[in-house]
Structures are given as C-alpha cells and as structure tokens.
Amino acid sequence: MIKNKKILVLAISLIIIILAFYLLSNKPTVNEGFNPQFTYYASVNDMRKAADDIVVSNHIKKIETKDLNAGKGLDGNPLILAFDIYEVEVKDSIKSHFDKESKIIIAVLAGEHGKDANKLFNLSDTTFVLYLKSYPDNYPALLNQQQTLFGINSKGEIIYTDTVNKSENHLFMEKVEAELKSFTK
C-alpha cells in the first residue's frame, strides 16, 4: 500500500513538473528592442494564435481620443489610459470574427505609444493589416502596438511602424511579410 502511494505521489509530481515546464516555455518572451510593456511574439504563429481576428482594411479614420479602462493597475485599481479611437472599414476578416465590408471601432493607445499607428493610418493608397484582440467591455485593440500593425503600399512593399527595426528582427519579419502578402492577394 505504501509503495503504491509513493508511485502515485511520484507520478503526480512528475505530471505537475512537466505541465509547469510546458506552460512556462510557451509564454511569449520579451525581446530586446521592443517595449517590455507589450507582449512580445516570437513567431507569426504566436501572433496568429493570440489574435481574435486579423483584419485587412484600406480605410481607417481617427474618430476621437478618450480615456478607457485598460484593466487593473499594480495597485489593483482601474487603470485608465488615453486611447485613440478609430473607425476601420473591414475589407477582410481572416478569422471571420468581423463581417466583411462592415465598419468596426478599435482602440489604440494614444500619445507616445500611438504615434506609430496614427502615422501609418494617415498613409494613402495603403492596405492595413491589424492583429486584434477583443475585450468584453471595450473596443478591440492591437495585440501589441509594435509588432501587430502593418501597411502594404500600392507597390506591394511592407510598411512597418517606426519602432520595428527590420534588420534586428529580419527572420521574424520575413515570415510576417509572407503572411501579409497572402492576405492582400
């Protein structure tokens, strides 16, 4: 009887250790050069899995800037941050979360973190690709202000936000480029 208990305890301990290792090894990591406030995605597959939808749009218009509840701060109180609110005309919805040809409203952090998005959204003759996360009590938002927003100009060239340094992240960006081009065909 004691031998069976030892084996059971050992088996359960081993399962817990394996599960803990699996969960810790699959978490996105922070990559030098990217803002540690945002989850860093090590692969296109990680971004695709984390996104509730990937939206392709040719027209994005800023509506307003307003304060929204962004969750809880370190002190446990509501974290209120300024967000730029955009209207997005959905050309395509890769995961079919949004209807094609519909208009959706998204939130993008305002200020210093939002300047790249605002600059990109003001480009003409550009197709935008947004990896979005939906929230029950708020607008959908970008998964990561630095990695999950791209433009494709009329020549088919990928336009990155200023904070993405393609030369430092070239292997990741090559995979992103292949995926983005498949969305615009």
Residue pairs with C-beta under 8 A, 6 or more apart in sequence:
28 39
28 40
28 41
28 42
28 46
28 50
29 40
29 42
30 36
30 40
31 40
31 42
31 169
33 165
33 168
33 169
34 40
34 144
34 146
34 147
34 163
35 113
35 145
35 146
35 163
38 144
38 145
38 146
38 147
39 50
39 143
39 144
40 144
40 147
41 47
41 50
41 143
41 144
41 147
41 148
42 172
43 172
43 175
44 172
44 175
44 176
44 179
47 131
47 143
47 144
47 147
47 148
48 54
48 131
48 179
50 131
50 133
50 143
51 95
51 131
51 132
51 133
51 143
51 148
52 95
52 97
52 132
52 133
52 134
52 140
53 93
53 94
53 95
53 96
53 97
53 98
53 132
53 134
53 140
54 93
54 94
54 95
54 129
54 130
54 131
54 132
54 183
55 88
55 90
55 92
55 93
55 94
55 98
55 104
55 128
55 129
55 130
55 132
56 90
56 91
56 92
56 93
56 94
56 127
56 128
56 129
56 183
56 184
57 88
57 89
57 90
57 91
57 127
57 128
57 130
58 89
58 91
58 126
58 127
58 128
59 88
59 89
60 86
60 87
60 88
60 89
60 121
60 128
61 86
61 87
61 121
62 84
62 85
62 86
62 118
62 121
63 85
63 86
63 87
63 105
64 84
64 85
65 82
65 83
65 84
65 85
65 110
66 82
66 83
66 85
67 80
67 81
67 82
67 83
68 80
68 81
68 83
68 107
68 138
68 139
69 78
69 79
69 80
69 137
69 138
70 79
70 80
70 81
70 83
71 78
71 79
72 78
72 79
73 79
81 109
81 110
82 109
82 110
82 111
83 107
83 108
83 109
83 110
83 114
83 139
83 141
84 107
84 108
84 109
84 110
84 114
84 117
84 118
85 105
85 106
85 107
85 139
86 105
86 106
86 107
86 108
86 121
87 103
87 104
87 105
88 103
88 104
88 105
88 106
88 128
88 130
89 101
89 102
89 103
90 98
90 99
90 100
90 101
90 102
90 103
90 104
91 100
91 101
91 127
92 100
92 183
93 99
93 100
94 183
97 132
97 134
98 104
104 140
105 139
105 140
106 130
106 132
106 139
106 140
106 141
106 142
107 138
107 139
107 140
107 141
108 114
108 117
108 118
108 141
108 142
108 145
109 141
109 145
113 145
114 145
115 162
116 145
116 146
116 149
116 161
116 162
116 163
117 142
117 145
117 149
117 161
119 161
119 162
120 126
120 128
120 149
120 151
120 159
120 161
121 128
123 151
123 153
123 159
125 153
125 154
126 151
126 152
126 153
126 154
126 159
127 151
127 152
127 184
128 149
128 150
128 151
128 152
129 149
129 150
129 151
129 152
129 180
129 183
129 184
130 142
130 148
130 149
131 142
131 143
131 144
131 147
131 148
131 149
132 140
132 141
132 142
132 143
132 148
133 140
133 141
133 142
133 143
134 140
135 141
142 148
142 149
145 161
145 163
146 161
146 163
146 164
147 164
149 161
150 158
150 159
150 160
150 161
150 176
150 180
151 158
151 159
152 158
152 159
152 180
152 181
152 184
153 159
156 181
156 184
158 173
158 176
158 177
158 180
160 166
160 173
164 173
166 173
